[in-house]
Amino acid sequence: MNAIRKTLLIGAGALSLMATAASAAVVCNDEGDCWRVRGRPAYGPDLRLSIHPDDWRWQRHEHFRWREPGRGHGYWRGGNWVVIR
């Protein structure tokens, strides 16, 4: 009985890790700034942002740079973090 319970706990832990890993994304603006976010954020089309899976990487010929996300829900524009309220 303990072996079955242990197996179930390990399986549940693995599923929760996969769910956590899948709940992230990379967001890039049209100026070449990219940053990681939790979840699948919703941004208006007027912000000209692209949302990619968490494992996305740009190609060698593309020119992007990593940025640290600012505080709160927002995006990078003109070198500044803009908070969406």
N, C-alpha and C positions, 0 to 999 in steps of 0.2 A: 504494500500500500504506500509506503513512504517513497519508493522508487517512482511510482506513477505520479504522485503529488509533486515530486521534485522535477520530473520531466515536464509536467504541465506548467510549473512555475518558470522553468527555463524557456519554454516555448512562448509563454505570455510575455516574458521579458524581451525576447527577441522581436516579437511583433510590435511591442511598444517602441523599441529602438528604431525599427524600420519606419513606423509612423512618424516619429520625431524627425528622422532624417529626410523623409519625403515632404515635410512641411516647411520647406525653405525654398528660396528662389534667389536668382541674381537679377538685378534690375540695372539697366543701362540707359543713359540719356543720349540724345543725339550729339552731345558735345564730347563723348568718349569716356564719361565717368561711369563706373560700375560699382555696385555695392551689394552686399548680401542682406536679405530680409527674411524674417520668419513668416511662415504661411505663404499664401498666394495673395498678395495685396492687389487691391483694385485701384487703378489710377485712371483718370479721365484721358481720352485720346488727345486733348489739347496740350497735354504735358509732353507728348512725343517721347514716351518711355517705352522700352521693350523689356518684357519679362521673360526670363529663361529658366530652365530647370536648374537646380542647385549644382549639378555637375557640369554645367555649360562652361566652355572655355573658348576664348576668341582664337581665331586663326592667326598664323604668323604674319600675314599681310595686313591684318586689321590693327587699328591703333586705338586701344582702350587703356585705361588706367584704373587700378583699384582705389576706392575711397572707403573710409570707415563711415558707416551710417551715422547720421546725427541722432539727436534725441527726439523721440516721438516719430509718428508716421510722417514721412516727407520724401523729398527727393533733392538731388543736386542740380543746381542751375547756376551758371556763371561763376562757378567756384564756391558757391555758398549753399548751405543746407537750408531748404525752404520747408517749413513745417506746414502740413495740411491739417487744418482744424475741423 
